Amino acid sequence: MTGKDSDVLVDKGTMPKIVGDQKPAWPATLVTIENGGGQPVATAAADKAAERGKAMRQVIAAFIANIGTINTGLIFGFSAVVIPQLQSPDSLIPVDESQSSWVASLSAIGTPIGCLLSGYVMDTFGRKKALIATQIPTIIGWITIACASQVGWIYAGRVLTGFGSGMVGAPARVYTSEVTQPHLRGMLCALATSGISLGVLAQYTLGAVTTWKVLSWVSLMVPMLALVLMSFMPETPNYLVSKQKPEKALKSLAKLRGSSYNIEREVAQLQAFAAKTNNNSKKKLSFKETVQALVHPSCLKPFAILTIYFMMYQFSGVNTITFYAVEIFRDSGTTMDKYTCTILLGVVRLAFSILGAILLRRCGRRPLTFISGIGCGLTMIGLGVYLYYKRQWELAVPPVEPVATWFPVACIFIFIMTCTVGFLIVPWVMIGELYPMRVRGLIGGLTTCMAHSFVFIVVKTYPFLTHVLERHGTFILYGCFSFVGTVFFYLCLPETKGKSLQEIEDYFSGRLKTLKKAKPGKANNGGGGAGMESDGQQLLEAKPQLLTVEKNQLLP
């Protein structure tokens, strides 16, 4: 073959450049995203600062958004310390057993109403304004309780504080999920549970050394602080994009991510997803469109999963322990001081809620749920069995002195440990994850409404069940609920760890067949678009390769 012939076989326009020791201006990666001028603007080796915003800004935003959840814990723990004081002989407002059950459960009556209203406020006025508005009924409620001179005023105050508690649940979690990135979202969404646990601990501790009136005035400070600080926070970029306000979304992201982050790209992604799902409309959804969105599989499936989750975990007995902690420790037969046990229980709950938030980022949602289901089932049945034998010892002639009085206390503490790391965190985090953007506020409020309806049912029926099944039978029933729930979670609960909100919505809409990561070396044969997306991601993550040609060597 002559030189002239070989020239015909070579496309001179695509000749590889022979490189020596000189370094290119940027790595020649397999996939290069170019702008209009042809210069690369992002590569697989992009700076991490452009991929992840400043974590501290997102943490601060999440903390402020979840201050209101501390108030929820104050409401939960209040009945545990106020009921023994109201039942004491020197009480300013004496109450009987029936009135005590209303004091404990009435907050859960106002909560579902607040949950439903919060969804409308979130979708209509925004997440930020919803979090500000929720503090107002709570402030009024605590003032009403603090000034009460008869039990009716305590009832009214409990309803109002419960109403505010219901309003804060969904907005706090939705706001946190929308202002944080996937690598931080699970941990920061779990702050709501830590806030509730902190509030419970505060009530248990202060209630042991002060009166319930002083406790009410102290509790008033929390919603006031939340109202002031939330006024300085930005609206979520997701909500602003859904209302066709990209300029405001850019300003919001600049505050939440920092100057080094590529905020334009994230806004573009939010706009593209909004366009794909028809979310980018300024006009309100009509009633028909709202119903269609609510019955769509992307909304109906996660709603069914979370409703059953909340039912199972509430009937595991967690809020029975929380609302009646002092009374349960008194009746367990332990020789330890009931107030000391209650305070220690609050400490354990707070510590394990923080641990659960950390584990949620590392382990995912499903494993922690299984730990809670199995742990709660075993401990509640163990407590029920002990109380059964304690009852037999008391009825014996002559009565038998109880043995192993540490056992019921251990069961209660282990129950709180296992319940907190999963049941008290996972479903609340998933409220901000599973639902489509179009009706996230409305369906999130409806879900928290269902959750707190179960709280009311469980707390109100506890005295009734103890009369019908006695205490031991009630706790064994709670344990059985936990085991049944564990089977359901194994079969139906998806793993959302590390997934974007768009991926989760695509999964429930049927655009993705699975949320599981594809195994290395295994082709993704299903979901077309999902396979292409996975392949593209692998190309982006490929290491830069330079094509080199040595002298007198043929091209491969």
C-alpha positions as CSV (number, residue, x, y, z in Angstrom):
1,M,0.0,0.0,0.0
2,T,1.5,3.3,-1.1
3,G,1.5,6.4,1.1
4,K,-1.1,8.0,-1.2
5,D,-3.4,5.0,-0.7
6,S,-3.0,5.1,3.1
7,D,-3.9,8.8,3.1
8,V,-7.3,7.9,1.7
9,L,-8.0,5.7,4.7
10,V,-7.3,8.4,7.2
11,D,-9.9,11.0,8.1
12,K,-7.6,14.0,8.7
13,G,-10.4,15.9,10.4
14,T,-10.5,13.4,13.2
15,M,-6.9,12.7,13.7
16,P,-6.0,12.1,17.3
17,K,-3.7,14.7,18.8
18,I,-0.4,13.3,19.9
19,V,0.3,14.4,23.4
20,G,3.5,14.5,25.4
21,D,4.0,15.7,28.8
22,Q,1.9,18.8,28.4
23,K,-1.4,19.0,30.4
24,P,-4.6,19.9,28.7
25,A,-6.7,22.9,29.9
26,W,-9.3,20.4,31.2
27,P,-9.5,16.6,31.2
28,A,-10.8,15.0,28.1
29,T,-13.6,13.0,29.6
30,L,-15.9,10.6,27.9
31,V,-18.9,12.9,28.6
32,T,-18.5,16.6,28.6
33,I,-21.3,19.0,29.0
34,E,-20.8,22.1,26.9
35,N,-22.3,25.5,26.8
36,G,-23.2,27.6,23.8
37,G,-19.5,28.7,23.3
38,G,-18.3,25.1,23.2
39,Q,-16.3,25.3,26.5
40,P,-16.9,22.6,29.1
41,V,-18.8,23.8,32.1
42,A,-19.2,20.5,34.1
43,T,-17.4,17.2,34.1
44,A,-17.4,14.0,36.1
45,A,-14.5,15.5,38.1
46,A,-16.5,18.7,39.0
47,D,-15.7,20.4,42.2
48,K,-17.7,19.0,45.1
49,A,-18.6,22.5,46.1
50,A,-20.6,22.8,42.9
51,E,-22.3,19.4,43.6
52,R,-23.1,19.9,47.3
53,G,-24.2,23.2,48.8
54,K,-23.0,24.4,52.2
55,A,-24.3,21.8,54.8
56,M,-24.4,24.3,57.7
57,R,-26.9,26.5,56.0
58,Q,-29.2,23.6,55.4
59,V,-28.8,22.4,58.9
60,I,-29.7,25.8,60.4
61,A,-32.8,26.0,58.2
62,A,-33.9,22.6,59.2
63,F,-33.3,23.3,62.9
64,I,-35.4,26.5,62.8
65,A,-38.2,24.8,60.9
66,N,-38.4,22.1,63.5
67,I,-38.5,24.2,66.6
68,G,-42.2,23.9,66.5
69,T,-41.9,20.1,66.9
70,I,-40.4,20.6,70.3
71,N,-43.7,22.1,71.3
72,T,-45.4,18.8,70.1
73,G,-43.2,17.0,72.6
74,L,-44.2,19.4,75.3
75,I,-47.9,18.7,74.5
76,F,-47.3,14.9,74.6
77,G,-45.4,14.9,77.9
78,F,-47.6,17.4,79.6
79,S,-50.4,14.9,80.5
80,A,-47.9,12.5,82.1
81,V,-47.0,15.0,84.7
82,V,-50.2,17.1,85.0
83,I,-52.6,14.1,85.6
84,P,-50.9,12.9,88.9
85,Q,-50.9,16.6,90.1
86,L,-54.6,17.0,89.3
87,Q,-55.4,13.7,91.0
88,S,-53.6,14.6,94.2
89,P,-55.7,15.4,97.3
90,D,-54.4,19.1,97.4
91,S,-55.1,19.8,93.7
92,L,-56.5,23.2,92.8
93,I,-58.6,21.5,90.1
94,P,-59.5,17.9,91.2
95,V,-60.3,15.4,88.5
96,D,-61.5,11.8,88.3
97,E,-60.3,9.0,86.0
98,S,-62.6,10.0,83.1
99,Q,-61.6,13.6,83.2
100,S,-58.0,12.6,83.4
101,S,-58.4,10.6,80.2
102,W,-59.8,13.6,78.5
103,V,-57.0,15.8,79.6
104,A,-54.6,13.3,78.1
105,S,-56.4,12.7,74.8
106,L,-58.1,16.0,73.9
107,S,-54.9,17.4,72.3
108,A,-55.1,14.6,69.8
109,I,-58.7,15.7,68.9
110,G,-57.5,19.2,67.8
111,T,-54.4,17.7,66.0
112,P,-56.2,16.1,63.0
113,I,-58.1,19.3,62.3
114,G,-54.8,21.2,62.3
115,C,-53.2,18.6,60.0
116,L,-56.0,19.0,57.4
117,L,-55.7,22.8,57.5
118,S,-51.9,22.8,57.3
119,G,-52.1,21.0,53.9
120,Y,-54.3,23.8,52.5
121,V,-52.2,26.6,54.0
122,M,-48.9,25.0,52.7
123,D,-50.1,24.6,49.1
124,T,-51.9,28.0,49.0
125,F,-49.6,30.3,51.0
126,G,-46.3,28.4,51.1
127,R,-44.4,26.3,53.5
128,K,-42.8,29.3,55.4
129,K,-46.1,31.0,56.1
130,A,-47.7,27.7,57.2
131,L,-44.9,27.3,59.8
132,I,-45.4,30.8,61.1
133,A,-49.2,30.5,61.3
134,T,-49.1,27.2,63.2
135,Q,-47.6,28.9,66.2
136,I,-50.5,31.3,66.9
137,P,-53.1,28.7,68.2
138,T,-50.3,27.0,70.2
139,I,-49.5,30.3,72.0
140,I,-53.2,30.9,72.8
141,G,-53.6,27.3,74.0
142,W,-50.7,27.5,76.5
143,I,-51.9,30.8,77.9
144,T,-55.4,29.3,78.3
145,I,-54.0,26.3,80.3
146,A,-51.8,28.6,82.4
147,C,-54.7,30.8,83.4
148,A,-57.2,27.9,83.9
149,S,-59.3,27.9,87.1
150,Q,-61.5,24.8,86.2
151,V,-61.0,21.7,84.1
152,G,-63.0,23.0,81.2
153,W,-60.3,25.6,80.5
154,I,-57.6,22.9,80.5
155,Y,-59.7,21.0,78.0
156,A,-59.9,24.1,75.7
157,G,-56.2,24.7,76.0
158,R,-55.3,21.1,75.2
159,V,-57.5,21.3,72.1
160,L,-55.8,24.5,70.9
161,T,-52.3,23.3,71.5
162,G,-53.2,20.0,69.8
163,F,-54.5,22.0,66.9
164,G,-51.2,23.9,66.6
165,S,-49.3,20.7,66.9
166,G,-51.2,19.2,64.0
167,M,-50.5,22.2,61.9
168,V,-46.8,22.1,62.4
169,G,-46.2,18.4,61.7
170,A,-46.4,18.3,57.9
171,P,-45.0,21.8,57.1
172,A,-41.9,21.2,59.2
173,R,-41.1,17.9,57.4
174,V,-42.0,19.2,53.9
175,Y,-40.0,22.4,54.4
176,T,-37.0,20.4,55.6
177,S,-37.2,17.9,52.8
178,E,-37.4,20.7,50.2
179,V,-34.6,22.8,51.4
180,T,-32.1,20.0,51.9
181,Q,-30.2,17.8,49.5
182,P,-30.6,14.0,49.3
183,H,-27.4,13.3,51.3
184,L,-28.6,15.4,54.2
185,R,-32.4,15.0,53.9
186,G,-33.0,11.8,55.8
187,M,-30.9,12.9,58.8
188,L,-32.4,16.4,59.0
189,C,-36.0,15.3,58.4
190,A,-35.5,13.2,61.5
191,L,-34.9,16.4,63.6
192,A,-38.7,16.5,64.0
193,T,-38.6,13.3,66.1
194,S,-35.6,14.6,68.1
195,G,-37.5,17.8,68.7
196,I,-40.5,15.9,70.0
197,S,-38.3,13.8,72.2
198,L,-36.6,16.9,73.6
199,G,-40.0,18.4,74.4
200,V,-41.1,15.2,76.2
201,L,-37.9,15.2,78.2
202,A,-38.3,18.9,79.2
203,Q,-41.9,18.3,80.5
204,Y,-40.9,15.1,82.4
205,T,-37.9,17.0,84.0
206,L,-39.7,20.3,84.8
207,G,-42.9,18.5,85.9
208,A,-41.0,16.7,88.6
209,V,-39.9,19.9,90.3
210,T,-42.6,22.5,89.5
211,T,-46.4,22.9,89.1
212,W,-48.4,22.4,85.9
213,K,-49.2,26.2,85.8
214,V,-45.5,27.2,85.8
215,L,-44.9,24.4,83.3
216,S,-47.5,26.0,80.9
217,W,-45.8,29.4,81.1
218,V,-42.4,27.9,80.3
219,S,-43.9,25.9,77.4
220,L,-45.3,29.1,75.9
221,M,-41.7,30.3,75.2
222,V,-41.1,27.6,72.5
223,P,-43.8,28.6,69.9
224,M,-42.9,32.3,70.4
225,L,-39.3,31.6,69.6
226,A,-40.3,29.5,66.6
227,L,-42.5,32.3,65.2
228,V,-39.8,34.9,65.5
229,L,-37.0,32.8,63.9
230,M,-39.1,31.4,61.1
231,S,-39.8,34.9,59.9
232,F,-36.2,35.3,58.7
233,M,-36.1,32.1,56.7
234,P,-36.6,31.8,52.9
235,E,-39.4,30.0,51.2
236,T,-38.6,26.6,49.7
237,P,-37.3,26.6,46.1
238,N,-39.6,23.7,45.1
239,Y,-42.7,25.7,46.1
240,L,-41.4,28.9,44.3
241,V,-40.8,26.9,41.1
242,S,-44.2,25.4,41.3
243,K,-45.6,28.9,41.4
244,Q,-43.5,30.0,38.4
245,K,-41.2,32.2,40.5
246,P,-37.7,31.0,39.3
247,E,-36.0,34.3,40.3
248,K,-37.2,34.0,43.9
249,A,-36.2,30.3,43.8
250,L,-32.6,31.3,42.8
251,K,-32.5,33.8,45.7
252,S,-33.8,31.1,48.1
253,L,-31.2,28.6,46.9
254,A,-28.4,31.1,47.2
255,K,-29.3,31.5,50.9
256,L,-29.6,27.7,51.4
257,R,-26.7,26.4,49.3
258,G,-24.0,29.2,49.3
259,S,-22.2,31.1,46.5
260,S,-20.1,28.2,45.3
261,Y,-23.1,26.0,44.5
262,N,-24.5,25.8,41.0
263,I,-28.0,27.1,41.9
264,E,-29.0,27.7,38.2
265,R,-28.7,24.0,37.5
266,E,-30.9,22.9,40.4
267,V,-33.5,25.5,39.5
268,A,-33.4,24.2,35.9
269,Q,-33.9,20.6,37.2
270,L,-36.8,21.7,39.3
271,Q,-38.4,23.5,36.3
272,A,-37.9,20.5,34.0
273,F,-39.5,18.2,36.5
274,A,-42.3,20.6,37.2
275,A,-42.9,20.8,33.4
276,K,-42.9,17.0,33.1
277,T,-45.4,16.6,35.9
278,N,-47.5,19.7,35.0
279,N,-46.7,21.3,38.3
280,N,-45.6,24.7,37.0
281,S,-48.9,26.5,37.1
282,K,-49.8,29.7,38.9
283,K,-53.5,28.9,39.0
284,K,-55.0,26.8,41.8
285,L,-56.0,23.3,41.1
286,S,-59.7,22.9,40.6
287,F,-61.6,20.5,42.8
288,K,-61.7,17.9,40.0
289,E,-57.9,18.2,39.3
290,T,-57.2,17.9,43.1
291,V,-59.3,14.7,43.3
292,Q,-57.6,13.3,40.3
293,A,-54.2,14.1,41.7
294,L,-55.1,12.5,45.1
295,V,-56.3,9.3,43.5
296,H,-53.4,9.0,41.2
297,P,-51.1,6.0,42.0
298,S,-48.2,8.4,42.7
299,C,-50.3,9.7,45.6
300,L,-52.6,6.9,46.6
301,K,-49.9,4.2,47.0
302,P,-47.7,6.1,49.4
303,F,-50.7,7.4,51.3
304,A,-51.9,3.8,51.9
305,I,-48.4,2.7,52.9
306,L,-48.0,5.5,55.4
307,T,-51.5,5.3,56.8
308,I,-51.0,1.6,57.7
309,Y,-47.5,2.4,59.0
310,F,-48.9,5.0,61.4
311,M,-51.7,2.7,62.5
312,M,-49.3,-0.1,63.3
313,Y,-46.8,2.0,65.1
314,Q,-49.4,3.8,67.2
315,F,-51.0,0.6,68.2
316,S,-47.5,-0.7,69.3
317,G,-48.2,1.4,72.4
318,V,-45.7,4.2,72.1
319,N,-48.0,7.0,73.0
320,T,-49.6,5.0,75.7
321,I,-46.2,4.9,77.4
322,T,-45.6,8.6,76.6
323,F,-48.9,9.9,77.9
324,Y,-49.3,7.7,80.9
325,A,-45.6,7.2,81.8
326,V,-45.8,8.1,85.5
327,E,-48.9,6.0,86.0
328,I,-47.4,3.0,84.2
329,F,-44.2,3.0,86.2
330,R,-46.3,3.3,89.4
331,D,-48.3,0.2,88.4
332,S,-45.4,-1.9,87.1
333,G,-44.3,-2.9,90.6
334,T,-40.9,-1.3,90.4
335,T,-39.3,-0.1,93.6
336,M,-37.7,2.9,91.7
337,D,-39.2,6.4,92.0
338,K,-41.7,6.8,89.3
339,Y,-40.7,10.4,88.5
340,T,-37.0,9.4,88.2
341,C,-37.9,6.6,85.8
342,T,-40.0,9.0,83.7
343,I,-37.1,11.5,83.5
344,L,-34.6,8.8,82.5
345,L,-37.1,7.5,79.9
346,G,-37.2,11.0,78.4
347,V,-33.4,11.1,78.3
348,V,-33.3,7.7,76.6
349,R,-35.9,8.8,74.1
350,L,-34.0,11.9,73.2
351,A,-30.6,10.1,72.9
352,F,-32.0,7.4,70.7
353,S,-33.9,9.9,68.5
354,I,-30.5,11.5,67.7
355,L,-29.0,8.1,67.2
356,G,-31.8,7.2,64.9
357,A,-31.3,10.3,62.8
358,I,-27.7,9.3,62.3
359,L,-28.5,5.7,61.5
360,L,-31.2,6.8,59.1
361,R,-28.5,8.3,56.9
362,R,-26.3,5.2,57.1
363,C,-28.8,2.3,57.3
364,G,-31.9,3.5,55.4
365,R,-35.6,3.3,56.3
366,R,-36.4,-0.4,56.1
367,P,-33.7,-1.8,58.5
368,L,-34.6,0.7,61.2
369,T,-38.3,-0.1,60.8
370,F,-37.6,-3.8,61.2
371,I,-35.6,-3.1,64.4
372,S,-38.6,-1.2,65.8
373,G,-41.2,-3.8,64.8
374,I,-39.4,-6.7,66.3
375,G,-38.1,-4.8,69.4
376,C,-41.5,-3.3,70.3
377,G,-43.2,-6.7,69.8
378,L,-40.9,-8.5,72.1
379,T,-40.8,-5.9,74.9
380,M,-44.5,-5.3,75.0
381,I,-45.3,-9.0,75.2
382,G,-42.5,-9.3,77.8
383,L,-44.1,-6.5,79.9
384,G,-47.6,-8.0,79.5
385,V,-46.4,-11.4,80.7
386,Y,-44.7,-9.9,83.8
387,L,-47.8,-7.9,84.7
388,Y,-49.9,-11.1,84.3
389,Y,-47.7,-12.9,86.9
390,K,-47.7,-9.7,89.1
391,R,-51.4,-9.8,89.1
392,Q,-51.4,-13.5,90.1
393,W,-48.9,-12.7,93.0
394,E,-51.2,-10.0,94.2
395,L,-54.3,-12.3,94.2
396,A,-52.5,-15.2,95.9
397,V,-53.3,-16.0,99.6
398,P,-51.2,-14.8,101.2
399,P,-49.9,-12.3,98.6
400,V,-46.5,-13.0,97.1
401,E,-43.8,-10.4,97.1
402,P,-43.0,-9.5,93.4
403,V,-39.6,-10.6,92.2
404,A,-37.4,-9.2,89.4
405,T,-39.0,-5.7,89.7
406,W,-36.3,-4.5,87.3
407,F,-37.8,-6.5,84.4
408,P,-40.8,-4.3,83.6
409,V,-38.6,-1.2,83.7
410,A,-36.1,-2.8,81.4
411,C,-38.9,-3.8,79.0
412,I,-40.2,-0.2,78.9
413,F,-36.8,1.3,78.4
414,I,-35.8,-1.2,75.6
415,F,-39.2,-0.6,74.0
416,I,-38.5,3.2,73.8
417,M,-35.0,2.5,72.5
418,T,-36.1,0.3,69.6
419,C,-39.3,2.3,68.9
420,T,-37.5,5.6,68.7
421,V,-34.8,4.6,66.1
422,G,-37.4,3.5,63.6
423,F,-41.2,4.0,64.3
424,L,-40.8,7.5,65.7
425,I,-38.6,8.7,62.8
426,V,-39.2,6.8,59.5
427,P,-42.8,7.5,58.7
428,W,-42.5,11.2,59.6
429,V,-39.5,11.5,57.3
430,M,-41.3,9.7,54.5
431,I,-44.2,12.3,54.7
432,G,-41.7,14.8,53.1
433,E,-40.3,12.2,50.7
434,L,-43.1,10.0,49.2
435,Y,-45.7,12.4,47.9
436,P,-45.8,14.3,44.6
437,M,-45.0,18.0,44.5
438,R,-48.4,18.9,43.1
439,V,-50.4,18.0,46.2
440,R,-47.6,17.3,48.7
441,G,-48.9,19.8,51.2
442,L,-52.5,18.6,51.1
443,I,-51.8,14.9,51.2
444,G,-49.0,15.5,53.8
445,G,-51.6,17.2,56.0
446,L,-54.1,14.4,55.5
447,T,-51.5,11.8,56.4
448,T,-50.5,13.6,59.7
449,C,-54.3,13.9,60.3
450,M,-54.6,10.1,60.1
451,A,-51.5,9.7,62.3
452,H,-52.8,11.8,65.1
453,S,-56.3,10.3,64.8
454,F,-54.7,7.0,65.7
455,V,-52.9,8.8,68.6
456,F,-56.3,9.9,70.0
457,I,-57.8,6.4,69.6
458,V,-54.9,4.7,71.3
459,V,-54.6,7.2,74.2
460,K,-58.4,7.4,74.8
461,T,-59.0,3.6,74.6
462,Y,-56.1,2.7,77.0
463,P,-58.2,3.1,80.2
464,F,-61.0,1.1,78.5
465,L,-58.7,-1.7,77.4
466,T,-57.2,-2.0,80.8
467,H,-60.7,-2.7,82.2
468,V,-61.6,-5.2,79.5
469,L,-58.3,-7.0,78.9
470,E,-56.5,-5.8,82.1
471,R,-53.1,-4.2,81.8
472,H,-51.2,-7.3,80.9
473,G,-53.6,-8.1,78.1
474,T,-53.4,-4.6,76.7
475,F,-49.7,-4.7,76.4
476,I,-49.7,-8.1,74.8
477,L,-52.2,-6.8,72.3
478,Y,-49.8,-3.9,71.5
479,G,-47.0,-6.4,71.0
480,C,-49.0,-8.4,68.5
481,F,-49.7,-5.3,66.5
482,S,-46.0,-4.7,66.2
483,F,-45.3,-8.2,64.8
484,V,-48.1,-7.9,62.3
485,G,-46.8,-4.5,61.2
486,T,-43.3,-5.9,60.7
487,V,-44.7,-8.4,58.1
488,F,-46.4,-5.6,56.3
489,F,-43.3,-3.3,56.3
490,Y,-41.2,-6.2,54.9
491,L,-43.6,-6.7,52.0
492,C,-44.6,-3.1,51.1
493,L,-42.2,-0.5,52.5
494,P,-39.9,1.0,49.8
495,E,-36.3,2.1,50.6
496,T,-35.8,5.8,49.8
497,K,-32.3,6.3,51.2
498,G,-30.2,8.5,48.8
499,K,-33.1,8.9,46.3
500,S,-34.1,12.3,45.0
501,L,-37.7,13.5,45.5
502,Q,-38.1,13.3,41.7
503,E,-36.9,9.6,41.6
504,I,-39.4,8.7,44.3
505,E,-42.3,10.3,42.5
506,D,-41.3,8.6,39.3
507,Y,-41.3,5.3,41.1
508,F,-44.8,5.6,42.5
509,S,-46.0,7.0,39.1
510,G,-44.7,3.9,37.3
511,R,-42.0,5.7,35.4
512,L,-39.4,3.8,37.4
513,K,-39.8,0.1,38.1
514,T,-37.7,0.0,41.2
515,L,-35.8,2.2,43.6
516,K,-33.2,-0.4,44.2
517,K,-29.7,0.2,42.8
518,A,-28.8,-1.9,39.8
519,K,-26.1,-4.5,40.6
520,P,-22.7,-3.8,39.0
521,G,-22.3,-5.5,35.6
522,K,-26.0,-6.2,35.3
523,A,-28.0,-4.5,32.5
524,N,-31.1,-2.6,33.4
525,N,-33.6,-4.2,31.1
526,G,-36.7,-2.7,32.3
527,G,-37.8,1.0,32.5
528,G,-36.2,2.4,29.3
529,G,-35.6,5.9,30.6
530,A,-34.4,4.6,33.9
531,G,-31.8,2.4,32.1
532,M,-30.6,5.3,30.0
533,E,-30.4,7.5,33.1
534,S,-28.3,4.8,34.9
535,D,-26.0,4.4,31.9
536,G,-25.6,8.2,31.6
537,Q,-24.7,8.4,35.3
538,Q,-22.0,5.7,34.8
539,L,-20.5,7.6,31.9
540,L,-20.5,10.8,34.0
541,E,-18.7,9.0,36.8
542,A,-16.1,7.5,34.5
543,K,-12.5,8.5,35.2
544,P,-10.9,10.9,32.6
545,Q,-8.9,9.1,30.0
546,L,-6.3,10.8,27.7
547,L,-5.8,9.3,24.2
548,T,-2.1,9.1,23.6
549,V,-0.3,8.0,20.5
550,E,3.4,7.1,20.6
551,K,5.7,7.7,17.7
552,N,5.8,5.0,15.0
553,Q,2.9,3.2,16.6
554,L,-0.4,2.3,14.8
555,L,-3.7,3.3,16.2
556,P,-5.7,0.4,17.7
